[in-house]
Amino acid sequence: MADTTKPIAALFDFDGVVVDTESQYTIFWGEQGRKYHPEINDFSALIKGSTLMQIFDKHFVGMEDVQQQIREELTEFEANMTYDYIPGILDFLTDLRKHDVRLAVVTSSDRIKMEKVYRARPELKGYFDRILIAEDFARSKPFPDCYLLGAEIFGTTPDRSFVFEDSFNGLKSGNAANMTVIGLATTNSREAIQDMCALVIDDFRNFTYDDMIHSIV
């Protein structure tokens, strides 16, 4: 039975959940895939939800020169990215605040990437109590560590925690943490992710605190 004295936590992945960046990353990693792994169909889809180190460790082992080239190109690419909010997210965060929900971003993005985000969106930190990044946990998604850390920081439990995710690795992470997972069909289709979620939404327009609470299965 849930301990209702514990706070409720809402934990949000960043890319594809808070900001609409996945289509931009699809372009970048699609180009890298065609350049270095033409034998892999849809390389950009294969690596979604992975950290840069996970991508390197799996697909660019021993290719130090290539890794450095990708780092440099990614740095330039991210410096020119736009970070438009997913429709409805700001209203939803405001609604959660009114209900005293604890709010965190839980992302596999690293410090360097997030510094670029803060420059583009200096107001972002004000919407969340915490922003957890790749350097904050030893094992990245699909392991549950990052979301369990979010619950721990807020002094709550998995059964009082909600995860908002769009990628397969992220959805697996939230489920492995035994939290209620709400999927965003911003990166993958509803059909592709529906079996991994308590609920699938297209974006946050007209989505409320009450809708979130009623998603518990």
Summary of the structure (lengths in Angstrom):
residues: 217
radius of gyration: 17.1
end to end distance: 13.1
largest distance: 53.6
contacts: 673
relative contact order: 0.18
helix: 47%
strand: 13%
